[in-house]
């Protein structure tokens, strides 16, 4: 991070909320993981007008990974409104103790998708689906100044002991958390895919795990899997 000098970017018309703001007190070198197009160009312009430097942008995880390794990057801003696959692949290959801090522009109505990234501990801040330029720049400034934002959903406050899990229960949960299909697990269990699907559905219902992210969090919390 560095103190922001005057910006020499003379991009096109920007939202008034961005034009009216003073330069950021702390400047970031940012990489954008987002689809090509006018939206990405406008995003880059808003960030640069605020005194930050956009050092690269792409929608391909492999290209982004290579360029992040070649360039000194403070912050990776990922636009998840068009999908999460690229960021998941990228986070899976980045060293948890190195690399840029991550800010995500989360998709509307899918907080569970973003929540599933949390075990990796890389997400520093979130931007709401319909956030304006001001909210985005505030989030970037928080990350630049070393402040983590709380997640945009309630944290679980209870730590009730889970129901006793049989070896089969643990195997089923592990398969779900690892993304295995019922058919994949059926091969190793000597059951049909339909039987495994019914067992998995009954187990997640009993444990009140509504989606994949909740299963992953449960498995991590109880030591069935690790964050690596």
Secondary structure, 3 states (H helix, E strand, C coil): CEECCCCCCCCCCCCHHHHCCCCCCEECEEEEECCCCHHHHHHHHHHHHCCCEEEEEECCHHHHHHHHHHCCCCEEEEEHHHCCHHHHHHHHHCCCCCCCEEEEECCCCCHHHHHCCHHHCCEEEEECCCCCHHHHHHHHHHHHCCCCCCCCCCCCCCCCCCCCCCHHHHHHHHHHHCCCCHHHHHHHHCCCHHHHHHHHHHHHHHCCCCCHHHHHHHHHHCCCCCCC
